[in-house]
């Protein structure tokens, strides 16, 4: 999809010699239907150069009215594909001709600096494979190279094909503190307060820059003609349900994830709620406002802020944890979080930043086999909709019904409902996946720059769109950074952290480089 909203789809095809046009076109049409596209959206048909003259491929391209793009085996082999197969690898040196060709063609079809994202992975017929990728636009202040087409030597995003396996660091987890003291932490302080009254370069708020995209702004603007009618959330609810392969009665739309925390605190009968910290503070604040005494399980830097399920008290009947966790950016294994489930316990997993993780690894959204599971999602961060307030809850039908009874009438506005439905489309999900990969590249650049400072210690296993850093006297460094034009999120409002911590949002390379220069100055100013 280009910035003007035009869909630019590129088909990748792998075919045996002699495959007929009818078979290949039937496969193409099936893939396009799965993608929610039509033949009119297709811009090229790409394949291995030595198959480009096959009558079936030439005839199919002619029927589609698009050119054939031919790529040498070496170029295709350099593309990391998500669904590799041994047979094409042995025959051509490429693990998936269809996926690699689609990604390459879409990359070349993007505007200068743009990239590609796989929309539908390879599908097969008797004699062919077909995949479809979209051209993804370059955003003006993002100058990182497209991660999907990086050589294998650059595979530093955990979980990507071609990357080295991630080996957990052995550690011994000390007993965690469980207590209810709130005096030391301002639970109502959030990153927007850091930039509210001054024109600073924002590394305090975790909303992706240059969002919402133009196509989404247009959809929201178009919805304004229907403001005279009361909001109808059925279409958006169905779209969210389909996106996660759930029944609609397992979905509740909310005015952002923050409303969901309030609903959980007020609607559920809870005796001993526990929040795993450091973590977004709104869940605890909402529980306390509802009259609950909240226990805390504090994860520690010495353990990499990783979760040990054994640390959560057995009698806790509500457990809240973020994944990836704000502010540590640690991505906990889904199995570790699922291990917290118990009969009679509600397990709340805040996945507000999970769509910023490539492939949404370790997500529990869509799981129906974990008792008491409640997953919260937000559209604020990836799509830049903080001012619109839209999120959703995924839970058992009984829990959804209880939360819905606690909501006021028409809790989500029509523009927000339209945005939710739009962000569930295949094209939007492909764009979000592309953004997640790019965030991984830029996060690696930020972490590499921070590693140059002896005074800075980072939580190196960051997987979200932000990183957590420790600097002696970080509170003073933060003030000096403000004088130099940069806003960083203070860490001392998060239980488990103190004044020596800062959270930094991942930005484009140019902004990061300027920030690193400012940080160097701020550290020197402190002597």
C-alpha positions in Angstrom: 0.0 0.0 0.0 1.3 3.4 -0.9 0.9 6.5 1.2 -2.0 7.6 -1.0 -3.9 4.4 0.0 -3.3 2.6 -3.3 -2.8 -1.2 -2.8 0.3 -2.4 -4.7 0.3 -6.2 -4.5 3.0 -8.3 -6.1 2.6 -12.0 -6.7 5.5 -14.5 -6.3 5.3 -17.7 -8.2 7.2 -20.9 -8.2 6.2 -23.4 -10.9 7.2 -26.7 -12.3 7.9 -26.9 -16.0 4.6 -27.2 -18.0 2.2 -25.9 -15.4 -0.9 -24.8 -17.2 -2.3 -21.3 -17.1 -5.6 -22.5 -15.7 -4.0 -24.1 -12.7 -1.8 -21.1 -12.0 -4.6 -18.6 -12.3 -6.8 -20.6 -10.1 -4.1 -20.6 -7.4 -3.5 -16.9 -7.9 -7.2 -16.1 -7.5 -7.4 -18.2 -4.3 -4.4 -16.4 -2.8 -5.9 -13.0 -3.7 -9.2 -13.9 -2.2 -7.4 -14.9 1.0 -5.7 -11.5 1.0 -8.9 -9.7 0.4 -7.6 -8.4 -2.9 -8.6 -8.5 -6.5 -6.6 -8.9 -9.8 -6.8 -5.1 -10.1 -4.6 -4.7 -7.1 -1.7 -6.8 -8.7 1.3 -4.9 -10.1 3.6 -7.7 -11.1 4.1 -11.5 -11.2 7.6 -12.4 -10.0 9.5 -15.7 -10.3 12.9 -17.4 -10.8 14.5 -16.1 -14.0 14.9 -19.5 -15.6 11.1 -20.1 -15.2 10.1 -16.7 -16.5 9.5 -17.9 -20.1 7.3 -20.8 -19.0 4.0 -20.5 -21.0 1.9 -20.9 -17.9 3.7 -18.0 -16.2 3.7 -15.8 -19.3 0.0 -16.6 -19.9 -1.0 -15.9 -16.4 0.8 -12.5 -16.3 -1.0 -11.6 -19.6 -4.3 -12.6 -18.1 -3.6 -10.4 -15.1 -2.3 -7.6 -17.3 1.0 -7.3 -15.4 4.6 -7.8 -16.3 6.7 -10.8 -15.4 9.6 -9.9 -13.0 12.5 -12.4 -13.2 15.0 -12.7 -10.5 18.3 -14.7 -10.5 18.5 -17.5 -8.0 21.3 -15.7 -6.1 19.0 -12.7 -5.4 16.2 -14.9 -4.3 18.4 -16.9 -2.0 19.5 -13.7 -0.2 15.9 -13.1 1.0 15.0 -14.5 4.5 11.6 -16.2 4.0 9.3 -17.1 6.8 8.3 -20.5 5.4 11.3 -22.3 4.0 11.1 -25.7 2.3 13.9 -28.2 1.6 12.8 -29.1 -1.9 13.1 -25.7 -3.6 16.2 -25.0 -1.6 17.9 -28.1 -3.0 16.6 -27.4 -6.6 17.2 -23.6 -6.8 19.2 -22.5 -3.7 16.1 -20.6 -2.6 14.0 -21.9 0.3 10.8 -20.5 -1.2 10.8 -19.0 -4.7 7.2 -17.7 -4.3 7.8 -15.8 -1.0 11.2 -14.5 -2.0 10.1 -13.3 -5.4 7.0 -11.6 -4.0 9.0 -9.8 -1.3 11.7 -8.7 -3.9 9.1 -7.5 -6.4 7.2 -5.6 -3.8 10.4 -4.0 -2.5 11.3 -2.8 -5.9 7.7 -1.6 -6.4 7.8 0.6 -3.3 8.6 4.3 -3.4 12.2 5.2 -2.7 13.2 3.9 0.7 10.1 1.8 1.0 10.0 -1.9 1.8 7.8 -5.0 1.4 5.7 -7.2 3.7 4.4 -10.6 3.1 0.5 -10.6 3.1 -0.2 -14.2 2.3 2.5 -16.8 2.6 3.0 -19.4 -0.1 0.1 -21.5 -1.1 0.4 -24.6 -3.3 -1.3 -26.4 -6.1 -0.2 -29.6 -7.8 2.4 -27.8 -9.9 2.9 -24.3 -8.5 3.3 -22.2 -5.4 2.1 -18.6 -5.0 2.5 -15.9 -2.4 1.6 -12.2 -2.3 3.4 -9.3 -0.8 2.6 -5.6 -0.5 4.8 -2.6 -1.2 5.0 -0.7 2.1 5.7 3.1 2.0 8.8 4.8 3.4 7.8 7.1 6.3 9.6 10.5 6.1 11.7 10.3 9.3 12.6 6.6 9.0 15.8 6.0 7.1 16.6 2.4 8.2 17.0 -0.1 5.4 14.2 -2.6 4.8 14.8 -5.5 7.2 13.2 -8.2 5.1 15.9 -7.8 2.5 19.0 -7.5 4.7 21.8 -10.0 4.1 21.8 -12.8 6.6 24.8 -11.3 8.4 22.4 -8.6 9.6 20.0 -11.0 11.2 19.9 -9.4 14.7 16.2 -9.5 15.2 15.4 -12.4 17.5 13.4 -15.1 15.8 14.0 -14.0 12.2 15.1 -16.7 9.7 18.9 -16.5 9.5 19.3 -15.1 12.9 21.4 -17.0 15.5 19.2 -18.8 18.1 18.5 -16.8 21.3 20.2 -18.6 24.2 18.8 -17.6 27.6 21.3 -16.4 30.2 21.4 -18.8 33.1 20.3 -17.0 36.3 19.1 -17.7 39.8 16.0 -15.9 40.7 15.9 -14.5 44.2 12.6 -14.3 46.2 10.5 -11.5 45.0 9.0 -8.8 47.2 5.3 -8.7 47.7 4.0 -5.6 49.4 1.4 -2.9 49.2 3.4 0.4 49.7 2.5 3.1 47.2 4.0 6.2 48.8 7.3 6.1 46.7 5.7 5.9 43.3 3.4 8.3 41.4 1.2 5.6 39.7 -0.7 8.3 37.7 2.4 9.7 36.0 2.7 8.8 32.3 5.0 9.6 29.5 2.8 12.3 27.9 3.5 14.5 31.0 7.1 14.7 29.9 6.3 16.5 26.7 3.0 18.3 27.4 4.2 21.9 27.9 7.5 22.1 26.0 8.6 21.5 22.4 11.0 18.7 23.0 12.1 15.7 20.8 9.9 13.0 22.3 11.6 9.8 23.5 9.2 9.6 26.4 6.0 8.4 24.7 5.9 5.0 23.0 3.6 6.0 20.1 5.1 5.3 16.7 6.1 8.4 14.8 4.4 9.6 11.6 1.1 7.9 12.6 -1.8 7.5 11.9 -1.0 6.8 8.2 -2.8 8.7 5.6 -5.1 5.9 4.6 -6.2 5.5 8.2 -6.7 9.3 8.7 -9.0 9.2 5.6 -11.1 6.3 6.9 -11.5 8.1 10.2 -12.4 11.4 8.5 -14.9 9.7 6.3 -16.7 8.3 9.4 -17.5 11.9 10.6 -20.5 12.0 8.2 -22.2 9.4 10.4 -21.8 11.2 13.8 -25.6 11.8 14.0 -26.1 8.1 14.6 -25.3 6.3 17.7 -22.1 4.1 17.5 -22.6 0.5 16.3 -19.7 -1.7 17.3 -20.8 -4.9 15.6 -18.6 -4.7 12.5 -15.5 -3.7 14.5 -16.1 -6.4 17.1 -16.5 -9.0 14.3 -13.3 -7.8 12.6 -11.3 -8.1 15.9 -12.8 -11.6 16.4 -11.9 -12.7 12.9 -8.4 -11.3 13.3 -7.8 -13.5 16.3 -9.9 -16.4 15.1 -12.4 -16.1 18.0 -16.1 -15.9 18.5 -17.5 -12.3 18.8 -18.7 -13.0 22.3 -15.0 -13.3 23.4 -14.3 -9.7 22.3 -15.0 -6.4 24.1 -14.2 -3.1 22.5 -13.0 -0.4 25.0 -12.0 3.2 25.0 -8.3 2.2 25.1 -6.7 -0.4 27.3 -6.9 2.0 30.2 -10.7 1.6 30.3 -10.3 -2.1 30.4 -8.2 -1.9 33.5 -10.9 0.1 35.2 -13.6 -2.3 34.1 -11.6 -5.3 35.5 -11.1 -3.5 38.8 -14.8 -2.7 39.2 -16.6 -5.6 37.6 -14.8 -8.7 38.9 -15.0 -10.0 42.4 -11.4 -10.0 43.5 -10.0 -10.8 47.0 -6.2 -10.8 46.4 -5.0 -9.0 43.2 -1.3 -9.0 42.4 0.5 -6.9 39.8 3.9 -8.1 38.5 6.2 -5.1 38.4 8.0 -3.1 36.9 4.9 -2.7 34.8 2.5 -0.1 33.4 1.1 1.5 36.5 -2.5 2.0 35.5 -3.7 -1.5 36.4 -2.6 -1.1 40.0 -4.0 2.5 40.1 -7.4 1.3 38.9 -7.5 -1.5 41.4 -6.6 0.8 44.3 -9.2 3.3 43.1 -11.8 0.5 43.3 -10.9 -0.2 46.9 -8.6 -3.2 46.5 -5.4 -3.8 48.4 -2.9 -4.7 45.7 0.1 -7.0 46.2 3.3 -6.5 44.1 5.7 -9.0 42.7 8.9 -7.2 41.9 11.1 -8.6 39.2 14.8 -7.6 39.5 17.5 -6.3 37.3 19.8 -9.1 38.5 17.5 -11.6 36.9 17.0 -9.6 33.7 13.5 -8.6 34.9 12.4 -12.1 33.7 9.3 -13.8 35.1 9.5 -16.8 37.4 5.9 -18.1 37.7 6.7 -19.6 41.2 7.1 -16.1 42.6 3.4 -15.3 42.3 1.4 -16.1 45.4 -0.8 -19.2 45.1 -3.7 -17.5 46.6 -3.7 -14.5 44.2 -7.0 -14.6 42.4 -6.1 -11.8 39.9 -2.7 -11.5 38.3 -1.7 -8.7 36.0 1.5 -8.8 33.8 2.6 -7.0 30.6 4.1 -8.7 27.6 6.4 -7.2 26.4 6.5 -5.4 29.7 6.5 -1.6 29.9 9.0 -0.3 30.9 11.6 -3.2 30.8 10.8 -4.2 27.2 11.3 -7.8 28.2 9.2 -10.4 26.3 8.2 -13.2 28.5 7.7 -16.7 27.1 4.0 -17.4 26.5 4.5 -20.7 28.4 5.8 -18.9 31.5 2.8 -16.6 31.6 0.3 -19.4 30.9 1.8 -21.3 33.8 0.3 -18.6 36.1 -3.2 -19.8 35.2 -5.1 -21.5 38.1 -8.7 -22.5 38.7 -10.5 -19.5 40.2 -7.8 -17.0 39.1 -8.1 -14.3 36.4 -4.9 -13.9 34.5 -4.6 -10.5 32.8 -2.0 -10.1 30.1 -1.4 -6.6 28.8 -0.3 -7.0 25.2 -0.5 -3.3 24.3 3.0 -3.6 22.6 2.8 -7.1 21.2 2.0 -5.9 17.7 5.4 -4.2 17.8 7.1 -7.6 18.1 7.8 -9.3 14.7 5.4 -12.2 14.2 3.7 -11.3 17.6 5.9 -14.0 19.2 4.8 -15.2 22.7 1.3 -13.8 22.3 -1.6 -15.4 24.1 -4.3 -13.6 22.1 -6.6 -16.1 20.5 -5.8 -18.8 23.0 -8.9 -20.4 24.5 -7.2 -23.2 26.4 -5.8 -21.0 29.3 -8.4 -20.8 32.1 -9.2 -17.3 33.3 -7.2 -15.7 30.6 -7.8 -12.0 29.7 -5.7 -10.4 27.0 -5.7 -6.6 26.5 -4.7 -5.0 23.2 -4.4 -1.4 22.2 -4.3 0.3 18.8 -2.7 3.4 20.3 1.0 2.6 19.9 1.4 1.2 16.4 -1.3 3.3 14.7 -1.0 6.6 16.6 -4.5 6.7 18.0 -3.8 7.9 21.6 -6.3 10.7 21.1 -9.0 8.5 19.7 -9.0 5.9 22.6 -9.5 2.4 21.1 -8.5 -1.0 22.5 -10.1 -4.3 23.2 -10.4 -7.2 25.6 -10.1 -10.9 24.6 -11.6 -13.2 27.3 -14.0 -15.9 28.1 -17.6 -15.0 27.2 -18.7 -14.8 30.9 -15.8 -12.3 31.7 -16.6 -10.3 28.6 -20.3 -10.1 29.6 -19.4 -9.0 33.2 -17.1 -6.2 31.9 -19.7 -5.1 29.3 -22.3 -4.7 32.0 -19.9 -2.3 33.8 -19.4 -0.1 30.7 -21.6 2.9 30.0 -23.7 2.9 26.9 -21.9 3.5 23.6 -18.4 3.5 25.3 -16.5 3.7 22.0 -17.1 6.4 19.4 -17.9 5.9 15.8 -14.5 7.1 14.5 -12.7 4.8 16.9 -14.9 1.8 15.8 -14.1 2.6 12.2 -10.4 2.8 13.0 -10.5 -0.6 14.8 -12.2 -2.3 11.9 -9.7 -0.8 9.4 -6.7 -1.8 11.5 -7.8 -5.5 11.4 -7.5 -5.7 7.6 -4.8 -7.9 6.1 -3.2 -4.9 4.5 -3.0 -3.1 7.9 -1.6 -6.2 9.6 1.1 -6.4 6.9 1.9 -2.8 7.5 2.1 -3.3 11.3 4.4 -6.3 10.7 6.7 -4.2 8.6 6.8 -1.5 11.2 7.7 -4.2 13.9 10.6 -5.3 11.8 11.8 -1.8 11.3 11.5 -1.0 15.0 13.8 -4.0 15.6 16.4 -2.6 13.4 16.2 0.8 15.0 16.2 -0.6 18.5 19.4 -2.5 17.7 21.0 0.8 16.6 19.9 2.5 19.8 21.3 -0.3 22.0 24.6 -0.3 20.1 24.9 3.4 20.6 24.1 3.2 24.3 26.7 0.4 24.8 29.4 2.9 23.9 28.8 4.7 27.3 30.4 3.2 30.4 27.9 5.1 32.5 24.9 3.5 30.9 23.5 0.0 31.6 20.7 -1.3 29.4 18.2 -4.1 29.7 19.7 -5.8 26.7 16.9 -8.3 25.9 14.6 -5.6 24.8 11.9 -6.7 22.4 9.5 -3.7 22.5 9.5 -0.2 20.9 11.5 1.2 23.9 14.5 0.3 26.1 15.1 0.7 29.8 18.5 2.2 30.9 20.2 2.7 34.2 22.4 5.7 34.8 23.6 6.8 38.2 21.7 10.0 38.8 19.5 9.5 35.9 17.0 12.0 37.3 19.6 14.8 36.9 20.6 13.4 33.5 17.0 13.6 32.4 16.8 17.3 33.3 20.0 18.0 31.4 18.6 16.2 28.4 15.5 18.4 28.6 17.8 21.5 28.4 19.3 20.0 25.3 15.9 19.4 23.7 15.1 15.8 24.5 12.4 14.3 26.6 13.0 10.9 28.3 10.6 9.0 30.5 11.5 9.0 34.2 11.7 5.5 35.7 11.1 6.3 39.4 7.3 6.1 39.0 7.4 2.4 38.2 7.4 0.1 41.3 10.7 -1.8 41.4 12.7 1.1 39.9 14.2 4.3 41.3 15.6 7.6 40.2 18.5 6.0 38.4 16.3 4.6 35.6 15.0 6.1 32.3 12.9 4.6 29.5 13.7 5.6 26.0 11.4 5.2 23.0 12.9 3.8 19.8 13.0 6.4 17.1 14.4 6.6 13.6 18.2 6.5 13.1 18.7 10.2 12.6 16.8 11.1 15.8 18.7 8.4 17.7 22.0 9.7 16.6 21.1 13.2 17.7 19.9 11.8 21.0 23.2 9.9 21.6 25.1 13.1 21.0 22.9 14.9 23.5 23.3 12.1 26.0 27.1 12.4 25.7 26.8 16.1 26.5 24.4 15.5 29.4 26.8 13.0 30.9 29.8 15.4 30.5 27.7 18.2 32.0 27.4 16.1 35.1 31.1 15.8 35.5 
